[in-house]
Amino acid sequence: MSYNKIEEFTPETTEKLAQNYKSVLELLGEDPDREGLLKTPERVAKSMQFLTQGYKTDPVAILKSAMFKEDYKQIVLVKDIEMYSMCEHHLLPFYGKAHVAYIPNGYITGLSKIARVVDAFARRLQVQERLTVQIRDCIQETLNPLGVAVVIEAAHMCMQIRGVQKQNSVTTTSAFTGTFLKDIRTREEFMRLIGSDLH
């Protein structure tokens, strides 16, 4: 299996999206034909395709592209993974950090692949709760490790610049399987590691 990392814009999709964004500008009371907005519909159309490119990415293929047999059964943690996504309720960004760990059960995967799996799910219209579970389940079902732990900390623009307007709020979600779920000491070790400044 393979996956395509090349940024692609479908001409037909770009044109259709651009027409819709031109209508949005008009409905907002703007003149889409003025100089500053002439290319805005096309720019936004391409931007939205980039921000939702996860729909065209197979996270399982990402993990399988770098699976190696290895007799290691301790925590593998990739923390502070930069994460950017789009709230499906308001189409506004939420962003922050993902911390992902697993305990191998015969197989490991390339460390960069963990970050790519985060991106594959984040680059879709999302809610943070679902995103957390999707990352967990993909790693669990593909690598079949002894356990998976995922914690995401994110700031949501839909809370910061509209509605309740709480600029300093941060939302934290977590999801665990296997040893991380059953063994409190393993879970506590994971929580200590993501809270420690080891680098």
C-alpha positions as CSV (number, residue, x, y, z in Angstrom):
1,M,0.0,0.0,0.0
2,S,1.1,3.6,-0.6
3,Y,0.0,7.1,0.1
4,N,0.4,10.3,-1.7
5,K,2.0,13.2,0.2
6,I,1.9,15.6,-2.8
7,E,-0.3,18.7,-2.3
8,E,-3.0,18.5,-5.0
9,F,-5.8,20.8,-6.1
10,T,-8.5,19.3,-8.3
11,P,-9.3,22.0,-11.0
12,E,-13.0,21.1,-11.2
13,T,-13.3,21.2,-7.4
14,T,-11.3,24.4,-7.2
15,E,-13.6,26.1,-9.7
16,K,-16.8,25.0,-8.0
17,L,-15.6,26.0,-4.6
18,A,-14.4,29.3,-5.9
19,Q,-17.8,30.1,-7.4
20,N,-19.4,29.3,-4.0
21,Y,-17.0,31.5,-2.1
22,K,-17.6,34.3,-4.6
23,S,-21.3,34.0,-3.7
24,V,-20.4,34.1,0.0
25,L,-18.5,37.3,-0.5
26,E,-21.5,38.9,-2.2
27,L,-23.9,37.7,0.5
28,L,-21.6,39.3,3.1
29,G,-22.0,42.6,1.3
30,E,-18.6,42.6,-0.4
31,D,-17.7,43.3,-4.0
32,P,-15.9,40.1,-5.2
33,D,-14.7,42.0,-8.3
34,R,-12.7,44.6,-6.5
35,E,-8.9,44.3,-6.8
36,G,-8.2,42.9,-3.3
37,L,-10.8,40.2,-3.6
38,L,-10.5,39.1,-7.3
39,K,-8.4,36.0,-6.5
40,T,-9.8,35.4,-3.0
41,P,-12.4,32.8,-4.0
42,E,-9.7,30.7,-5.8
43,R,-7.3,31.1,-2.9
44,V,-9.9,30.0,-0.3
45,A,-10.9,27.1,-2.5
46,K,-7.3,25.9,-2.6
47,S,-6.9,26.6,1.1
48,M,-9.9,24.5,2.1
49,Q,-8.7,21.6,-0.1
50,F,-5.3,21.8,1.7
51,L,-6.9,22.0,5.2
52,T,-9.1,19.0,4.4
53,Q,-6.6,16.9,2.5
54,G,-6.8,14.2,5.2
55,Y,-9.9,12.8,3.4
56,K,-7.5,11.7,0.6
57,T,-5.0,10.2,3.0
58,D,-5.0,6.6,4.2
59,P,-3.6,6.5,7.8
60,V,-3.5,2.7,7.8
61,A,-1.3,2.8,4.7
62,I,1.0,5.4,6.4
63,L,1.6,3.0,9.3
64,K,2.1,0.0,7.2
65,S,4.6,1.8,4.9
66,A,7.1,1.5,7.8
67,M,6.3,-1.5,10.0
68,F,9.3,-3.4,11.4
69,K,9.6,-6.4,13.6
70,E,11.1,-5.5,16.9
71,D,11.2,-7.1,20.3
72,Y,10.5,-4.0,22.4
73,K,7.7,-3.9,24.9
74,Q,8.1,-0.5,26.7
75,I,6.4,2.8,26.0
76,V,7.1,4.5,22.7
77,L,6.0,8.1,23.0
78,V,5.9,10.9,20.4
79,K,4.8,14.0,22.2
80,D,4.2,17.6,21.3
81,I,3.1,16.8,17.8
82,E,1.8,20.1,16.3
83,M,-1.8,19.6,15.3
84,Y,-4.1,21.8,13.2
85,S,-7.7,20.9,12.4
86,M,-11.0,22.5,11.4
87,C,-14.1,22.5,13.7
88,E,-17.0,20.9,11.8
89,H,-19.5,23.1,13.6
90,H,-18.2,26.5,12.6
91,L,-15.4,25.8,10.0
92,L,-12.9,27.6,12.3
93,P,-9.5,26.2,13.2
94,F,-8.6,24.4,16.4
95,Y,-4.9,23.8,17.0
96,G,-2.6,22.5,19.7
97,K,-0.5,19.4,20.5
98,A,-1.1,15.7,20.3
99,H,0.8,13.2,22.5
100,V,0.7,9.6,21.2
101,A,2.2,6.5,22.8
102,Y,2.0,2.8,22.2
103,I,3.6,-0.3,23.7
104,P,4.7,-2.6,20.8
105,N,3.7,-6.2,20.5
106,G,6.1,-7.5,17.9
107,Y,6.0,-4.5,15.6
108,I,7.1,-0.9,15.7
109,T,6.5,1.8,13.1
110,G,8.5,4.8,11.9
111,L,8.3,7.7,14.4
112,S,7.3,10.2,11.7
113,K,4.4,7.9,10.7
114,I,2.8,8.6,14.1
115,A,2.8,12.3,13.3
116,R,1.5,11.7,9.8
117,V,-1.4,9.7,11.2
118,V,-2.3,12.7,13.4
119,D,-2.2,14.9,10.3
120,A,-4.3,12.4,8.3
121,F,-7.2,12.6,10.7
122,A,-6.7,16.3,11.8
123,R,-6.8,17.5,8.2
124,R,-10.6,16.9,8.0
125,L,-13.7,18.6,9.4
126,Q,-13.5,17.4,13.0
127,V,-14.4,17.5,16.6
128,Q,-11.5,17.0,19.1
129,E,-13.2,14.0,20.8
130,R,-13.5,12.0,17.5
131,L,-10.0,13.0,16.4
132,T,-8.6,11.6,19.6
133,V,-10.4,8.3,19.2
134,Q,-9.6,7.9,15.5
135,I,-5.9,8.2,16.1
136,R,-6.0,5.7,19.0
137,D,-8.1,3.2,17.0
138,C,-6.0,3.4,13.9
139,I,-2.8,2.6,15.7
140,Q,-4.4,-0.1,17.8
141,E,-6.0,-1.9,14.8
142,T,-3.0,-1.5,12.5
143,L,-0.1,-2.3,14.8
144,N,-2.0,-4.4,17.4
145,P,0.2,-3.1,20.2
146,L,-0.2,-4.0,23.9
147,G,-1.8,-0.6,24.4
148,V,-2.3,2.9,22.9
149,A,-2.5,6.3,24.6
150,V,-3.5,9.6,23.0
151,V,-3.9,13.0,24.6
152,I,-4.7,16.1,22.7
153,E,-4.6,19.7,24.0
154,A,-6.1,22.3,21.8
155,A,-7.3,25.8,21.6
156,H,-10.5,26.4,19.6
157,M,-11.1,29.5,17.6
158,C,-14.8,29.0,17.8
159,M,-14.5,29.6,21.6
160,Q,-11.9,32.3,21.3
161,I,-13.2,34.7,18.6
162,R,-16.9,34.1,18.6
163,G,-19.6,32.9,21.0
164,V,-18.2,32.7,24.6
165,Q,-14.9,34.4,23.5
166,K,-12.6,32.8,26.1
167,Q,-9.2,33.3,24.6
168,N,-7.2,31.4,27.3
169,S,-9.3,28.2,27.3
170,V,-7.7,24.9,26.4
171,T,-9.6,21.6,25.8
172,T,-7.9,18.3,26.7
173,T,-9.1,14.9,25.5
174,S,-7.7,11.5,26.1
175,A,-8.3,7.9,24.8
176,F,-6.6,4.7,25.9
177,T,-6.5,1.0,25.0
178,G,-5.0,-2.1,26.5
179,T,-2.3,-1.7,29.1
180,F,-2.8,2.1,29.3
181,L,-6.4,1.4,30.2
182,K,-6.0,-1.5,32.6
183,D,-2.7,-0.6,34.4
184,I,-2.8,2.6,36.3
185,R,1.0,2.6,36.7
186,T,1.5,2.5,33.0
187,R,-1.0,5.3,32.4
188,E,0.6,7.4,35.2
189,E,4.0,6.9,33.6
190,F,2.6,8.1,30.3
191,M,1.1,11.2,31.9
192,R,4.4,11.9,33.7
193,L,6.3,11.7,30.4
194,I,4.0,14.0,28.5
195,G,4.2,16.5,31.4
196,S,8.0,16.3,31.8
197,D,10.4,18.5,29.9
198,L,12.9,15.8,28.9
199,H,14.3,17.5,25.9
